[in-house]
Amino acid sequence: MNQRPIFILGAHKSGTTMLRNLLSGHPELFVVPFEAHFFEHIDRTVHYEYRKQRSKGLRLPETEPNFLNWIKTENEAVDPMGDTFVTAKLNVDTFQHSFRISEEDTAKTVFEKYMNGIHESLGSGKLSNDLRVVEKSVENAEFATELAKMFPEARFVHIVRNPYANFVSLRKYKSIGVGYPLLNRMVNTFKNSYHYLFENPKRIQHYKIVRYEDILTDTEKVMRALADFLQIPFSEVLLTPDHLGESWAGNSTTGNSFKGLSSSNLDSWKHEIHPHEVKCVNVLAKNVFRSFNYEMLDSRFEHVKKNTEESIVRHIFNRVFLHLFLHW
């Protein structure tokens, strides 16, 4: 495998899939078309809230079924509001034949085998050393320093989005089918992401932070700068998101499909955010507002009122949590 992979980092609904799909059509890149969740599969403890797990103490060879099960899951799953999907596009038998973990393997060699297995399962043959892998998984930020040790020449791109917009988008996504989500899980998600947003650049040399809004409003300028950072030639294909050779229709929680990029919904959060969420985000993302030039709103409000999509039990739990969070 090429030793200069590219890792895209960021919280759920921050724009990571959009950026991955902007890179997808570039001829020098192999963009993994779904979240690979490598560290989860090799049985690492994961703290990122919506992928949280505790290690079972497995040896690397014992984790092999985790990878196969994930490929099977991705090959069957349909979630248009989540990550872009690869339903029926993966050859599970090909992956199973290609991917084997031996006693001599390290985390790095398993990662390399995993990327090759995905490439082969997509019908593209053995992964060429001429292609640089692009991978994004939401929990990768907490493993970025390990990835940098595995691949010293890797490049890391961390997307940050207006905290209010990101909070609303994730809340809407996590509300689908269940009603208003648990606030503690929302808060823990962003705590994790913001922690590594500030800590990783101190420890990793090739680390770039990009604002989601800048990609949408000044696409060519941002993508030219990003191409320079990634050390790939700029191409017009970097201006239009692509998924497995087809135009990407987006995974916006508005439910609207679109071709290419659109900035029309950048401010839609202003009409959808709840007063208690403003207060919560102001405490949670104070450094993000300051460091990335986002405007902080006034947060004086009465936060006892129940949201229409919130059950009574969940409302009580969320307000107790909010009180403790704001006064800790």
C-alpha positions in Angstrom: 0.0 0.0 0.0 1.1 3.5 -0.7 2.7 4.9 2.5 1.0 8.4 2.2 -2.6 7.8 3.0 -5.1 10.6 3.7 -7.4 10.5 6.7 -10.5 12.8 7.0 -11.6 13.6 10.5 -14.5 15.3 12.1 -17.7 14.7 14.1 -20.9 13.2 12.7 -22.7 15.6 10.3 -19.7 18.0 10.0 -19.1 17.5 6.3 -16.6 14.6 6.3 -18.6 12.6 3.8 -18.8 15.7 1.5 -15.1 16.1 1.6 -14.4 12.5 1.0 -16.6 12.5 -2.0 -15.0 15.6 -3.4 -11.7 13.6 -3.4 -13.4 10.5 -4.8 -12.9 11.2 -8.5 -9.2 12.1 -8.3 -7.1 9.6 -10.4 -4.3 9.4 -7.8 -6.6 8.4 -5.0 -8.4 5.3 -3.8 -11.3 6.7 -1.7 -12.8 4.1 0.6 -16.6 4.7 -0.1 -17.8 3.9 3.5 -16.5 4.3 7.0 -14.0 1.5 7.6 -13.9 1.7 11.4 -10.5 0.0 11.5 -9.7 0.5 15.2 -13.1 -0.6 16.2 -12.6 -3.9 14.3 -9.2 -4.6 15.8 -10.8 -4.4 19.2 -9.5 -1.1 20.5 -11.4 0.8 23.2 -13.3 3.6 21.4 -14.5 6.6 23.4 -16.3 8.4 20.6 -19.9 8.3 21.8 -21.8 6.9 18.8 -19.1 4.2 18.1 -18.2 3.5 21.8 -16.9 0.1 22.7 -14.6 -1.5 25.3 -11.8 -3.7 24.2 -12.3 -7.5 24.8 -8.6 -8.1 24.8 -8.6 -10.0 21.5 -5.4 -10.9 19.7 -5.2 -9.5 16.1 -6.0 -12.8 14.4 -9.1 -13.2 16.6 -10.5 -9.9 15.2 -10.6 -11.2 11.6 -14.4 -11.9 11.7 -15.1 -8.3 12.7 -13.9 -7.1 9.4 -15.9 -9.7 7.4 -19.0 -8.9 9.4 -18.6 -5.2 8.6 -18.2 -5.8 4.9 -21.4 -7.9 5.0 -23.2 -5.2 6.9 -22.1 -2.4 4.5 -23.1 -4.6 1.5 -26.6 -4.8 2.9 -27.2 -1.5 4.6 -29.2 1.4 3.3 -29.0 4.7 5.2 -29.4 7.7 2.9 -29.3 10.1 5.9 -26.0 8.6 7.1 -22.8 7.7 5.3 -22.9 7.1 1.6 -23.8 3.5 1.1 -22.4 0.6 -1.0 -25.4 -1.7 -1.0 -24.7 -4.8 -3.2 -21.5 -3.2 -4.6 -19.1 -5.3 -2.4 -18.1 -8.8 -3.3 -18.1 -10.4 0.1 -16.5 -13.7 -1.1 -13.7 -11.7 -2.8 -13.0 -9.8 0.5 -13.0 -13.0 2.5 -10.6 -14.7 0.1 -8.3 -11.6 0.1 -8.3 -10.6 3.7 -6.4 -12.8 6.2 -4.7 -11.9 9.5 -1.7 -13.8 10.6 0.1 -14.0 13.9 3.0 -12.0 12.5 0.7 -9.0 11.5 0.9 -5.7 13.2 -1.9 -3.1 13.3 -0.3 -1.4 10.3 -0.1 -4.5 8.1 -3.7 -5.4 9.0 -4.7 -1.9 7.9 -2.9 -2.4 4.6 -4.5 -5.7 4.1 -7.9 -4.3 4.9 -7.6 -1.4 2.4 -6.5 -3.9 -0.3 -9.4 -6.3 0.6 -11.9 -3.4 0.2 -10.3 -2.4 -3.2 -10.5 -6.0 -4.4 -14.1 -6.4 -3.2 -15.2 -3.5 -5.3 -14.0 -5.3 -8.4 -10.9 -3.1 -8.8 -8.2 -5.8 -8.3 -5.2 -5.5 -6.1 -4.6 -2.1 -4.7 -1.7 -0.4 -6.6 1.1 1.4 -4.7 0.4 4.3 -7.1 -2.9 5.0 -5.4 -3.1 6.8 -2.1 -5.8 5.6 0.2 -8.4 8.1 1.5 -10.3 7.0 4.6 -12.7 8.6 7.0 -14.3 7.2 10.1 -15.7 9.5 12.9 -13.7 7.9 15.6 -10.3 8.2 13.8 -9.6 11.5 15.4 -8.8 9.8 18.7 -6.4 7.4 17.0 -4.8 10.0 14.7 -1.5 10.0 16.6 -1.3 6.2 16.2 -2.1 6.5 12.5 0.6 9.1 12.2 3.1 6.7 13.7 2.0 3.9 11.4 2.2 6.2 8.4 4.6 9.2 9.1 3.9 10.7 5.7 0.1 10.5 6.0 -2.0 13.7 5.7 -4.8 14.5 8.1 -7.7 16.8 7.2 -10.1 17.7 10.1 -13.4 19.4 9.2 -15.0 21.8 11.6 -18.5 23.2 11.2 -20.4 26.0 12.9 -21.2 24.3 16.2 -24.8 25.4 16.2 -25.4 24.0 12.7 -23.5 20.8 13.5 -25.5 20.2 16.7 -28.8 20.7 15.0 -27.8 18.4 12.1 -26.7 15.6 14.4 -29.8 16.1 16.6 -32.1 15.8 13.6 -30.2 12.7 12.3 -30.3 11.0 15.7 -34.0 11.9 16.1 -35.1 9.8 13.1 -37.5 7.1 14.3 -36.8 7.7 18.0 -37.6 11.3 18.8 -35.3 13.9 20.4 -32.0 12.2 21.3 -30.3 12.0 24.7 -28.4 15.2 25.3 -25.5 13.5 27.2 -24.7 11.5 24.1 -24.8 14.6 21.9 -22.5 16.5 24.3 -20.1 13.6 24.7 -19.8 13.4 20.9 -18.7 17.0 20.5 -16.5 16.9 23.6 -14.5 14.1 22.0 -14.3 15.7 18.6 -13.4 19.2 19.9 -10.8 17.8 22.2 -8.9 16.2 19.3 -9.6 19.1 17.0 -7.2 21.1 19.3 -4.9 18.4 20.5 -4.0 16.5 17.4 -2.3 19.5 15.5 0.1 19.8 18.5 1.3 16.2 18.0 0.9 15.6 14.2 3.0 17.4 11.6 0.8 17.0 8.5 -2.5 18.2 9.9 -4.9 20.7 8.3 -8.2 22.1 9.6 -10.8 23.1 7.1 -14.1 24.9 7.8 -17.2 23.3 6.3 -18.7 26.6 5.3 -15.6 27.6 3.4 -15.8 24.5 1.3 -19.3 25.4 0.3 -18.9 29.1 -0.3 -15.4 29.2 -1.9 -15.0 25.6 -3.2 -12.2 26.1 -5.7 -10.0 28.2 -3.5 -10.3 25.7 -0.6 -9.8 22.6 -2.8 -6.8 24.1 -4.5 -5.2 24.8 -1.1 -6.2 21.3 0.0 -4.7 19.8 -3.1 -1.4 21.5 -2.3 -1.5 20.2 1.3 -2.3 16.7 0.1 0.4 16.9 -2.6 -1.9 15.9 -5.4 -2.4 17.9 -8.7 -5.5 20.1 -8.7 -8.2 18.8 -11.0 -11.7 20.0 -11.8 -13.0 16.7 -10.4 -12.2 18.1 -7.0 -15.1 20.6 -7.3 -17.9 18.0 -7.7 -18.6 15.3 -5.2 -18.6 11.8 -6.6 -19.5 8.4 -5.1 -18.3 5.3 -6.9 -18.3 7.1 -10.3 -21.7 8.6 -9.9 -22.7 12.1 -8.9 -23.3 12.3 -5.1 -26.8 13.4 -4.1 -25.8 14.3 -0.5 -26.8 13.0 2.9 -28.4 16.2 4.2 -30.8 15.9 7.1 -33.1 18.4 5.2 -34.1 15.4 3.1 -33.4 17.5 -0.1 -31.2 15.9 -2.8 -28.9 18.0 -4.9 -26.2 17.7 -7.5 -22.8 19.2 -6.6 -22.4 21.5 -3.7 -25.0 23.9 -2.3 -24.7 26.6 0.3 -28.5 27.2 0.3 -29.0 25.5 3.7 -26.0 27.0 5.6 -28.2 29.2 7.8 -31.2 26.8 8.1 -30.1 25.9 11.7 -31.1 29.4 12.8 -34.8 28.5 12.4 -34.4 25.0 13.9 -32.2 25.3 17.0 -33.9 25.2 20.4 -33.0 27.8 23.1 -31.6 25.2 25.5 -29.3 23.9 22.6 -27.9 27.4 22.2 -26.9 27.5 25.9 -25.5 24.0 25.7 -23.4 24.7 22.6 -22.1 28.0 24.0 -20.6 26.1 26.9 -19.5 23.1 24.8 -17.8 25.0 21.9 -16.5 28.2 23.4 -13.0 27.6 22.0 -14.3 26.6 18.6 -16.2 29.9 18.3 -13.1 31.8 19.2 -10.6 29.9 17.2 -12.6 29.5 13.9 -14.4 32.8 13.8 -18.0 31.6 14.4 -20.4 34.1 15.9 -21.7 33.1 19.4 -25.3 33.8 20.1 -26.9 35.3 23.2 -27.9 32.4 25.5 -30.3 34.0 28.0 -33.4 31.8 28.0 -35.8 29.6 30.0 -34.8 26.0 29.3 -37.5 24.0 31.0 -39.9 23.9 28.1 -40.4 20.5 26.5 -39.7 20.0 22.8 -42.6 18.6 20.8 -40.6 15.5 19.7 -39.4 14.8 23.2 -41.0 12.2 25.4 -41.8 13.2 29.1 -39.1 10.7 30.4 -36.5 11.9 28.0 -37.4 15.5 28.6 -36.8 15.1 32.4 -33.5 13.2 31.8 -32.3 15.8 29.3 -33.1 18.8 31.5 -31.5 17.2 34.6 -28.4 16.5 32.5 -28.4 20.0 31.1 -28.6 21.5 34.5 -25.6 19.4 35.7 -23.6 20.2 32.6 -24.2 23.9 32.8 -23.4 24.1 36.4 -20.6 21.5 36.8 
